[in-house]
Amino acid sequence: MLTRNFVFILIGNVILGSAMPMLIILGGLAGAFLAPQEWFVTVPPSVQMLAGILVASPISLFMGRFGRRAGFLLGALTLGAGGFLAVVSLLYHSFVLLCVAHFLFGVALVCINYFRFAAAEAVVEKYRPQAISFTLASGLVAAIIGPELFSISKDAYGPIPFTGAYLAICGLALVGALPILPLKLSTPNSAGRKAKRANLFSVLKDSAEVRAAIAIGALSQAMMVLLMTPTPLAMIWCGFAETQAADVIRWHVIAMFAPGFFTGTVISRIGALQTATIGMFLMAVSAGMAALSLDLVNFYVALILLGVGWNFGFVSATHMLQAAVSDENKPVVQGANDTLLAISASSASLISGIAFVGIGWQWLVLVSAAVALVVFAGMSVMGLKRQLVGGRT
C-alpha cells in the first residue's frame, strides 16, 4: 500500500491539513474580534463552508480533466492567499475582508478533502478501504501540529490578535506544496470529459448504495459541525482560556482521525452501514455529555466522542461511495457528494451560531442529541431491513 504516490499524498495531507484545526479555532474567534454585531460571530466559518457548496463540483471536474496534482496545487495557492488576506483584514479591521479570506480557505479545504479519493486511486483495489482510512488517520499529526501552531503563533504580532496564526497558515501552504509537486498519478484522460456528460440523477436513481453513502456523509458532517463550531465560544464564555479551548479542539481533531488506523478493518468486518450507525450513536452520546454540565472534562469527553462518531460515519460513507461509482462517473458524483457535504456543514455552522446566541449552549446540545438519536434509529432500521433481505451493508 505504501507506494511512492501514496506516501506523498500522506505528507501533503498532514502539512496542508494542519490548517484545518487552526481554522476551527480562528473562524469564530477572529469573527468575534471583528464582527459588527454579536450575531455575526460565526459568519466567517459559515462563509468558509459556503465556498465548498460553490466550488466542490467544479474542483472535482477540474481534477478529472487536469489531474489531482493540479487540484492540490490550487488548494495550496488558495490557502496561502486566504492567510494573507486574513492578515490584512486584521490589520485594517475589515470584517468583510476576513469573510473573503475564509471563502478562500473554504476553497482550499475542498481541494485538500480530495486527498482521500486520490489515496484510493494511488493503491491497488484491495487496499482502498485502508488507504482511505489511513489518509484520514494521517490527520492525527495535523491535529497535533495545528492547535500547537495556533498557540505559538496567535500573539506573535504584538497587539493585534490572531495575525501570527494566519501568517503561520501562509507558511503551511508554501511547505505543503512541496510534496505535491512530485506526485505522478494517472494523467487526465477522457474520464474527466465524460464526467461532464454523466447524468447525476440517473446515477442516484439507479444506485441505492450511492444515495445511502451521500446521505450518511452529509448527516455525519452536519452533526459534527453543529456541535464543534460553537464549542470554542461556549468555553470562552464559560470562563475558560483560549489555550484550553484550543486543547479541547486538539483532542477533538485527534479523535476525528486516530480511529482511521482501524476504521477500515471495522468496516471490513461488520459493514459500512453498521459502522456508520455506531458513529451516529456516539454523536448522540457526545451531545448528551455536553448537556450534563459545563465542566472542562465534559467538553473534552463530548468533543472526543463527537470526533470518533464522525470518523465512523465519514469513512464509511467515503468507502461506500468509492466502491459504488464507476471511474467515468467519479468526478461528477464525488463533486456532487462534496457539494452536499458543504451544504450540510455550512447550514449547520450558521444554525449553530444563531442557536448558540438565541437559545444557549445547553439547549443547542440537547436538540442535537435528539436529532442524532432519531437519525440513529432510522439507520438502525435501514440496516435491519438490509440484513433481512440479504442486501449489502
N, C-alpha and C positions, 0 to 999 in steps of 0.2 A: 504493500500500500504506500510505502514511503518513496514514491517516485520523486524525481527532481522537481517537476511542476508542483506536486502536492506540498513539498517542503516549502517552496517559495510562497505558495498560497497561505500556508500556516503562518509564516513570518509576516507577510503583508497584512494578514488579518489581525495579528497581535498588535502590530505597530499602529495601523490606522484605526483599529477597533478600540485602542486606548482612549480615543477622543470621546467615545460614546458615554462611559460613566462620568467623564468630566462635564459633558453637555447635560446629563441628567441633573447634575448639581447646579450648573451655571444657568440653565434656562430659567428656572423660577427665581433664583437669587438675583441675577442681573436684571431680570424683568421687574422684580420688586424695587430694585435700586433706581430704575429709570421710568417705571410706569407712571403715567399722569394720573391714573385712577387705580384704586385698590383692585378693582375687578379685572384689570389688565395684566396681572402678575404672571399668568400662565399663557399669555398670548405668544411670546417668543417660542416656547416649546411647541405650542399648537401650530404656529406657522411652519415650524421645522417639520412637523409631521404632515402638514398640509402639502408641503413640497413633494412628499412621497406620492400623494394622490395624483399630482400633475405629471410627475416625471418617471414613475416606476415602469409604465408600459413603454414610453419612448426609449428609456435607457435599455430595457430588455431587448427591444428591437435593434437598438444601436449596437449592442453586444452581439446579437445574432448576425448582423451584417459586417461589423468591423472587428469582432473578436472580444474576448474577455479582457485581454491586456489593455486595449484602448479604453474600455469602460472603467477599469480600475484606475488608470492614469487620470481619467476625467474626475473620478472621485477624489483622488489626492489633490488635484488642482482646485476643485471647489471647496474642499476642506480648508486649504490654506487661504483661499480668498475670503472665506467666511470668517476665519480667525482675524485676518487683517481688518475687515470691515467692523467686526465687533470691537476691536481696539479703538478704532476711530469713533465709533458710536459712544463709547465710554468717555473718551477724551472730550467730545463735543456735546455730551449729554443728549444724545439723539435716540429716542425710543424707536422711531421709525427705522433708522439705520440698523439698530440692533435686530429688529424683526427681519430686515433684508439679509443680515448676516446669518440668522438662524434658518432662513429659507435655503441659503447655500449649504448650510450644514445638513439640512434635510436631503438635498440632492446628493451630497457626499455619502451620507449614511445609506441611501438607497443603493448606490454603487457598491459600497462595502458589503451590504447584505447579500449580494450575488456571489460572494466568495463561497457560500455553502453549495450553490449549484455548480460552480466551477470545480470545487473539490470532488464532487461526484463524477464529473467529466474527466478528471485527471487520473482516475484509477480504473481498474477492471471492474466489471459489473458486480462480482461477488463481494467486493469491499465497499460498495457505495453507501450502505447504511452506516458503516463505521466511519467512512470518510466524512459524511455529513455531520455526525455527532462529534467526531474529533475536531472538526473545524470550529464548531460551536464551543467545544471544550477549550480550544486554544484561547478563547476569550477570557479564560480564567486568569491568564497572565495579564491581559488588558485590564481586568477587574482590579488587579493589584497595582498596576502601574498608574492607571488613570486617576483614581482618588488621591494617591500619594503625590502625583504630579500636581494635582489641583492644590493640595495643602501646602506644597512647597512654593508654588508659583503665584498663588492668588494675591498675595500682598507684595509682590516683587516690585511693583511700580508705585511705590510711595503711597500718597493719599487717595489714589483712585483705585477702588477695589476691583478685583477680578481681571484687570488688564493683563497682568502677568500670565494668568491661566489661559487667556485667549492667545497670547503670544506663544505659549507652550504648544497649543494646538497647531499653530503655523509650523512649528518645528517638527511635530509628528507627521504632518502632511509631507514635508520635504524628505524626511528619513523614510517614511512609509512608501514613497515612490520607488526607492532603490530595489527592493526585491520584486517589484512588478516588472521592471524593465527586462530581466532575463526570462520571463515567462514565455513558454513556447507551447501553448495549447493549439488545438487544431485550428487551421486557418479558416476564415469565413468562407462559406460556400452557399449553395442555393438554399440552405435551410433558413437563413435569415430572410431571403426574399420570399420564400414560400410562406413564412410565418405571417407576412403582411396580408396574404390572401386567406389564411386559415380562418375558418368560421368558429369563433369562440363559442357562440351559443350552441352550435352543433356539438362541439366537444363536451360542453356542460350537460347537454341533453342526453348524450349517449353514455356518459360515464358517471355513475353514482359515486365511484371512488374519488374522482376529481372534485365533485361537489362537496363531498364529505371533507376532503383534505383542505379545501379553501375555507369552509365554514369553521373547522376546528382551529385552523391557524388564526383566523380573524377573531374568534371568540377568546382564544388564549391571549392574543396580543391586547385586545381591549381590556380584559380583566386585569392584566398586569399593569398597563399604563394607568388605568383608573385609580389604582392604589399607590403606584410608585410615584407618579408626578407630584402630588401634594405632600409627600412624606417629608422632604427637607423643610418645607414651610411649616408643616404641623409641628415638627420637632423644635424648630427655632421659636415659634410662637408659644411653645410649651416651656421655653426657658433653656433648652439645650443649646450647646455651642455649634458653630458651623462645622468644626472638625468632627464633632460627634455625629452630625448628620452625614458628613462625608464618609465616616466609617461604617455607618449603617448601610449606605448605598454601596460601599465597597463589598460588604458581605452579601448584599442582595445580588450584585452582579456576579460575585463568585458562585453563589447558589444557582444563578441562571446558567452558568457554563460548565461548572465542575461535573454535574451529572452526565455531561456529554461523553465522558470516558466509559460509561456503561449503559447509557440510554439505548444505543444501537443493539446491544445484547438483550436488553429487556424487550425491545420491540420484536426481535427475532424469536423470543421465547413465548411471549403472551399475545403478540399482535399490536399493531399501531393504535387501533381504536381503543383497546383496553388500557394501553399505556397513557393515551390522551385523557381517558376518563379518570384515571388515578390523578393525573395532573390537575384537572378541574376540581376534584375533591380537595386537593392540597391547597388550592387557591381559596376555596370556601373556608377552610380551616384558618388560613392566613388572615382573612378578613375578620373572622371571629376572634382571633387572638388580638388583633389591633383594637377591637371594640372593648376588650376586657378592661384595659386600663391604659394610662398614658405613661407608664413606667418605661425606662430606657430598654429594659430587657424585652418588653413586649414589642417594641419597634424592631429590635433585632430579630426575634423569633418570627414575627409576621412577615418581614421582608425576605428572610431566608426561605420560609415556606413558599412565599409567592414566587421566588426565583426558581425553585425546584419544580413547582407546578407548571410554570411557564415552559421550562425546558422540556418536560414530558410532552406537553401539548404541541409545542412548536416543532420539535424534532420529529414527532410522529406525523404531523401534518406535512412537513417537508418531504419525509420519506414516502408517504402515500402519494404525493403529487409527482415526485420524481419517477416513481415506478409506474404511474398510470398514464403518463403523457408520452406520445411518440416524439422522436427527435425533431421532426419538422414543425411540430406544434409547440415545442417548449418555449421559444421566445415569446409568443403571444400569450400563452397560458400562464407562464411564470410572471410575465408583466402584469396580467390581469390579477393574478393572485397577490402580488406585492402592492398593487394599487388598492385592492380591498383591505389588505393589512394596514396600509397607510390611512385609509378612510376610517377604519375602526380605531386605530391608535389616536389619530387626530381628534376624532369625535370624543373619545374617552378622555383625552387630555383637557379639552375645552370644558367638558361636562364636569371633570374633577375640580377644576378651578372655580367654576360657578357654584358647584355644590359645597365645596370646602368653605367658601366665604358665606354662602347662603344658609346652609343647614349645619355646618360644623363637621369636624373630622369624624367624630364617633357615629353620627348619623350616616355619613358617607360610607364608612366601612360596614355598617350594619346592612345598608341597602345592597352593597357589593356582595356581602355574604349570602344574602337571599337570592340574588341573581345567579351567583355561582352554583348554589345548590339546585336551582331549577335547571340550569344547563347540565349539571352533573346527572340529574335524574333523567333528562332527555337522552344523553349519551349512553347511559346505562341501559335504557330501554332499546336503543338502537343496536347496541352490542348484543343484547339478549336475542333480539329478532334475527340478527345475522347468524348467531350460533344455531338457532332453531331451524333455519333454512339452509344451514351449511355454507353460508356466504363467507367471503373473505373478511378478515378482521385486521 
